[in-house]
Amino acid sequence: MEKIQKNNEDKIELLELQVGEIQDQRKIIASQVSQVAQLQTDIANQVIAQHHETEALMKALGLKKDLSYYSFNLHQEEGH
């Protein structure tokens, strides 16, 4: 009976150690997920900034017009 109880206590101790390791790993994973999310945000902001810079450069070089250049009032057109 004592041998079974000792065996059960050993198993419980091992499980408690494993649970502790899992909790530590969970904290590490949560931190890494947060870092990845921050990295994605930084990349998205860089892409947006680069897009704006490219748009401004294309407009400055005359390769692209402002959207206002293409807008018109349909009611002012002939036949309407």
N, C-alpha and C positions, 0 to 999 in steps of 0.2 A: 504494500500500500504506500509506503514512504517513497519507494522507487518511482511509482506512477506520479505521485504528487511532485516529486523533484523534477521529473521529466516534464510535467505540465508547467511548472514554474519556469523551467528553462525555455520552454516554447513561448510562454507569455513574455519573458524578458527579451527573447529574440524578436518577437512581434513588435514589442514596444520600441526597440531599436530601429526596426524597419520603418515603423510609423514616423519616428523622429526624422529619419533620413528622407522619407517621402515628403514630409512637411518642409524640410530644408530645401529640397529640390523644387518644390512648388513655389517657394519664395523666389528662388533663382529664376525659374521660368517666368513668373509674373514680372520680375524686373526686366528680363530680356524681352518679353512681349512689349513692355512699355518702351523700351529702347528702340525696338523695331518700329513701333507706331510713331515715335518722335522722328526717326530717320525717314519714314514715309512722308511725314509732314514737311520736313526739310526739303526732301526731293521735290515734292509737289510745289512748294514755294519757289524753288529754283527753276522749275519748268515754267511756271507762270511768269516769273521775272524774265527769263530768257525769251519767252514768247512776246512779251511786251517790248523788249529790246529789239527783237527781230522785226516786229511790226513797225516800230519807229524808224529803224534803219531802212526798211523797204519803202516807207513813205518818203523818207528823206532822199532816197535815191530815185524816186519817181517810179518805182516798180509796182507800187500799190497806191490806190487812192483811198481817201477817207470814205467811210460809208455815206457820209452826207453828200459826197460827190454823185453818188448813184441814186439818191432819193429824189423823188419828184411828186408833185401833187397831181393826182389823176384827174381831179376836177378842173384843173387849169389846162389840161391838154385839149387840143382841138377835137371836136366831135363828141364831146361829153357834156 
